[in-house]
Amino acid sequence: SVDQAIHACIVLTQLNLPLPSLANRLLQTENMRSPGVGTGSAHAAGLRLSQLLFEHGRLDHAQRMEDGFRDAGPDVNPFMAGADCFVVDRQDQALVRFMDRCRKKLRKAKDEVAQATVLALLVSDACGRSGTHAMDLSRRHAQLASEHRRSTGEVMFGDLLADSVASPERRGKAAATGAALAPQRAVLFKTLADWLGLLGSTLQRQQSVTFNTVQIGQNLYIVDLLFDPGALYEDPSPKAQEYRRLLQAVDGALVGG
């Protein structure tokens, strides 16, 4: 199973094998489970993407998100024993419901600028919003992650989303809003853009901050998911640089706090 493959990876980590060897062993285990096209190969692709982001800090628009992708942050090997990871999977029903909701909302977004803006607004709204609405975002995020973290350290992305896209039995209960920080929002944005086939989204990690860029026409834009959701900043530009600086400041405050 996938859990057994991940467990094998954890054991290899404890033996201090280097990451490339570790990742290759994990992918071999996953491919042996279900060769060719199917669940096994999809998860193997997702695990490979996890390795690429951790090692190189980038997934470009051609590297489309797959089931099994896991991220533990810029400084944590996602295959380490006990690592707290956020996991992408189409078996995550809350994530699938959110994707369906986004698909419906995006029907009237006819061009790529509108698509990027609307998707960013939807991601922000489901992940705890912005401004004064997100004053205690880090606390709520930590609480949600703690409540839903499995014994393996995994948290599904759907567990971070707003109650409006949760299962019917959860609606109206205490956790009325979602809570996800900038790194999870960026992964979610790329996941949805890739799965919905909307626009080319690149996921980047620089100096511990994680963000998305999209190619629109001949220009590259950074997508704001946290401070002014839906805003697009041409990159390079002073606004794009300021957005990265603000993300770094928020990240520093969380680490310091």
C-alpha positions in Angstrom: 0.0 0.0 0.0 1.0 3.7 -0.2 1.3 3.7 3.6 3.7 0.8 3.5 5.7 2.5 0.8 6.0 5.7 3.0 6.9 3.5 6.0 9.7 2.0 3.9 10.9 5.4 3.1 10.9 6.4 6.7 13.0 3.4 7.6 15.5 4.2 4.9 15.7 7.8 6.3 16.5 6.4 9.8 19.3 4.5 8.2 20.7 7.8 6.9 20.4 7.0 3.2 20.7 10.1 1.0 17.4 11.5 -0.3 17.8 10.6 -4.0 18.4 6.9 -3.0 15.6 7.1 -0.5 13.2 8.6 -3.0 14.1 6.1 -5.7 13.5 3.2 -3.3 10.1 4.6 -2.4 9.2 5.1 -6.1 10.2 1.5 -6.9 8.1 0.2 -4.1 5.1 2.2 -5.3 5.6 1.2 -9.0 5.9 -2.5 -8.0 2.5 -2.2 -6.2 0.6 -1.1 -9.3 2.6 -0.9 -12.5 1.6 1.3 -15.4 -1.3 3.8 -15.4 -3.4 3.8 -12.3 -3.3 4.7 -8.6 0.2 3.4 -8.0 1.8 5.3 -10.9 -0.1 8.5 -9.9 1.1 8.3 -6.3 4.7 7.6 -7.6 4.5 10.8 -9.7 3.2 12.7 -6.7 6.1 11.5 -4.5 8.5 12.4 -7.2 7.1 16.0 -7.3 7.5 16.1 -3.5 11.2 15.3 -3.9 11.6 17.9 -6.7 10.1 20.7 -4.6 12.1 19.9 -1.6 15.4 19.6 -3.5 15.0 22.4 -6.1 12.3 24.7 -4.7 10.2 24.7 -7.8 7.5 22.9 -9.7 6.9 24.5 -13.1 3.7 24.6 -15.1 4.5 21.4 -17.0 5.0 19.5 -13.7 1.3 19.0 -12.9 0.2 18.1 -9.4 -0.5 14.4 -8.7 -1.9 12.3 -5.9 0.6 11.5 -3.2 2.3 14.9 -3.3 3.4 15.8 0.3 5.1 18.9 1.7 6.6 19.5 5.1 8.0 23.0 4.4 11.2 24.4 3.1 13.6 22.9 5.7 12.0 19.5 6.4 12.5 16.4 4.4 8.9 15.2 3.7 10.0 11.6 3.9 11.6 12.0 7.4 10.2 9.9 10.2 7.7 12.0 12.2 7.6 14.8 9.6 4.3 16.7 9.7 3.2 16.7 6.0 0.3 18.1 4.1 -0.9 15.6 1.4 -2.7 16.0 -1.9 -5.0 13.2 -2.9 -8.2 12.8 -5.0 -9.5 10.5 -2.3 -9.8 13.6 -0.1 -13.5 14.3 -0.4 -13.3 17.8 1.0 -10.7 18.7 -1.6 -12.8 17.2 -4.4 -15.9 19.1 -3.2 -13.9 22.3 -3.2 -12.5 21.6 -6.7 -16.1 21.1 -7.9 -17.2 24.4 -6.3 -14.3 26.2 -8.0 -15.2 24.7 -11.4 -18.7 26.1 -11.1 -17.6 29.5 -10.0 -15.0 29.7 -12.8 -17.4 29.1 -15.6 -17.9 32.8 -16.2 -14.1 33.5 -16.0 -13.4 33.7 -19.8 -9.8 34.8 -19.8 -6.7 33.9 -17.9 -6.6 37.1 -15.8 -10.1 36.4 -14.6 -9.3 32.8 -13.9 -6.3 33.5 -11.8 -8.1 36.2 -9.9 -11.2 34.2 -9.2 -9.3 31.1 -8.2 -7.1 33.1 -5.9 -10.2 34.6 -4.2 -11.7 31.2 -3.8 -8.6 29.7 -2.3 -8.2 32.6 0.1 -11.9 32.4 1.2 -11.7 28.6 1.9 -8.3 29.0 3.7 -9.3 31.6 6.3 -9.5 34.7 4.1 -7.3 37.8 4.6 -6.9 41.0 6.5 -8.8 41.3 9.8 -10.5 38.0 9.1 -7.1 36.3 9.3 -5.8 37.9 12.5 -5.6 34.5 14.3 -4.9 32.5 11.2 -1.7 30.8 12.5 -3.5 29.7 15.7 -6.5 28.3 13.8 -4.2 26.6 11.3 -2.3 24.9 14.0 -5.5 23.8 15.7 -7.0 22.4 12.5 -3.8 20.6 11.6 -3.5 19.1 15.2 -7.1 17.9 15.1 -6.8 16.1 11.8 -3.2 14.9 11.9 -2.9 11.2 11.5 -0.5 9.0 13.4 1.8 9.1 10.3 2.0 12.9 10.6 -0.1 13.5 7.5 -2.8 16.1 7.2 -5.0 16.1 4.1 -5.4 19.5 2.4 -9.2 19.2 2.6 -9.0 19.2 6.4 -7.8 22.8 6.2 -10.7 24.1 4.1 -13.7 26.1 5.2 -16.8 24.4 6.5 -18.7 25.6 3.4 -17.0 22.8 1.4 -16.9 20.3 4.2 -19.1 17.2 4.5 -22.8 18.0 5.4 -22.4 16.5 8.8 -19.7 19.0 9.7 -21.5 22.1 8.5 -22.7 24.4 11.2 -20.3 23.0 13.8 -17.6 24.9 15.7 -14.9 24.9 12.9 -16.8 27.3 10.7 -13.9 28.5 8.6 -10.8 27.0 7.2 -7.2 28.0 8.0 -4.2 27.5 5.8 -1.0 29.5 5.7 0.8 30.8 2.6 2.7 27.6 1.7 -0.5 25.5 1.8 -2.5 28.1 -0.1 0.2 28.1 -2.8 0.1 24.3 -3.2 -3.7 24.3 -3.2 -3.7 27.0 -6.0 -1.4 25.0 -8.2 -3.3 21.8 -7.5 -6.6 23.3 -8.6 -5.1 25.2 -11.6 -3.5 21.9 -12.8 -6.5 19.7 -12.2 -9.0 22.1 -13.7 -6.8 22.7 -16.7 -7.1 26.5 -16.3 -3.7 28.1 -16.6 -0.1 27.3 -16.2 0.8 27.7 -12.6 4.4 27.4 -11.2 5.0 26.7 -7.5 8.2 28.3 -6.2 10.0 28.4 -2.9 12.6 31.1 -2.4 14.2 32.1 1.0 11.7 29.9 2.8 8.6 31.6 1.2 6.3 29.7 -1.1 4.3 31.4 -3.9 2.7 30.9 -7.3 3.5 32.5 -10.7 1.3 32.3 -13.8 2.2 33.0 -17.4 -0.4 35.3 -19.0 0.4 36.3 -22.6 4.1 37.3 -22.6 4.2 38.3 -19.0 4.8 36.4 -15.7 2.7 37.4 -12.6 2.9 36.5 -9.0 -0.5 35.6 -7.5 -1.5 37.2 -4.2 -3.2 34.6 -2.0 -2.8 36.2 1.4 -2.7 40.0 1.6 -4.8 41.2 -1.3 -6.2 37.9 -2.7 -6.6 37.9 -6.4 -4.1 40.7 -7.1 -1.5 39.9 -9.8 1.9 41.4 -9.7 4.1 41.4 -12.8 7.4 39.7 -12.1 9.9 41.2 -11.8 8.5 44.4 -10.4 8.6 46.4 -7.1 5.1 44.9 -6.2 6.2 41.4 -6.8 9.3 42.0 -4.7 7.2 43.5 -1.9 4.9 40.5 -1.9 7.8 38.1 -1.4 9.2 40.4 1.3 5.8 40.4 3.2 5.6 36.6 2.9 9.1 36.3 4.4 8.1 38.7 7.2 5.1 36.6 8.0 7.1 33.4 7.9 9.7 35.0 10.2 7.0 36.1 12.7 5.6 32.6 12.8 9.0 31.0 13.4 9.9 33.6 16.0 6.5 33.2 17.7 
